[in-house]
């Protein structure tokens, strides 16, 4: 589906949606193949990396899939918080 949309002229870096971008949506779902495809076809890791990391951490994918997506994003240069914003700081506990 992603390939079809890109072939029809969809903007791979279009901001918006619940997860910030197409890359964020793929990360939230733990869809490693789609994440690879988007990155290989021009998804901007500098612009969308932080929101994609957040989406991957909060995603519904299985733990192993989320971990693999997070590792891939970081390997490609995504930067963001090391923990979710909802997690309390250790001093707050």
N, C-alpha and C positions, 0 to 999 in steps of 0.2 A: 504494500500500500504506500509506504514512504517513497519508494522508487517511482511509482506511478504519479504521485503528487509532484515530485521534483521534475519528472519528465514533462508534466503539464505546466510547469513554470512556478510552482509554489516557492516562496521565499524560505530557505532553510533556517534563516536567522530571524524570522518574524517574531517579535516579542509579543507576549500576551498569553492568555489561557491560564488555567489554574497553576501551572508549573513553570511559567515564565517564557518558555520557548519549546519548540519541538524536541530539542535535546533534553530539556527538563522533563517533558512528558515521558520520553523513552526511559529516562533514568528512574522516574517514579515507579514505573511498571517493572523495573528490573529487566528490561528488554535489551540484553547485551548485544544481540545482532543489530538491532536498530541503532543503538548508541554507536557502535563501530561504524555502521553505514553513514550516519549523520556526520560523525567526525571526519571520515574519509572523504566526504563530499562537501566540506566547507562549513560545518557548524562551528561557530566562533567560540572557542573555549575561553578566550579572554573576556568576552562580553557575557556569556551565559554560564560559565563554569561554576560560579558561586551558587547561583540558583539551582543548577543541575545537581550539585553536591547536596544541597538542602533537600531537593526532591528525592534523591536516591536514599538519603538517610531516613526519610519519612515514608518511603514507598511501601507498597504492599508486596513487592517481590520477596521471595524467600531470602533468608539471611545470607546464604552463600551468594546468591545473585546480587543482592545489594552490595555486599562486600566487594565483589568483583567489579561492579560498576564504579564504586567509589575509588577503588585502586586505579582503574583505567583513567578516570577523570583526573586524578592527581598526577598520574604518569604523564598525561597530556598537558599538564600545567594549570589545572584548575586550582584555585585557592579559595578558601572559605573557612568558616569556623570549624574547629576540631570536634565540637560537640553541638548538639541541637540547642537552639535558643531556649527551649522549654525546660532543659535540664537545669536543676539548681546548681549554683557554684558550691564547691565543697565548704566554703566559709558560711554559706547560707544554711547548711544542714545542721 
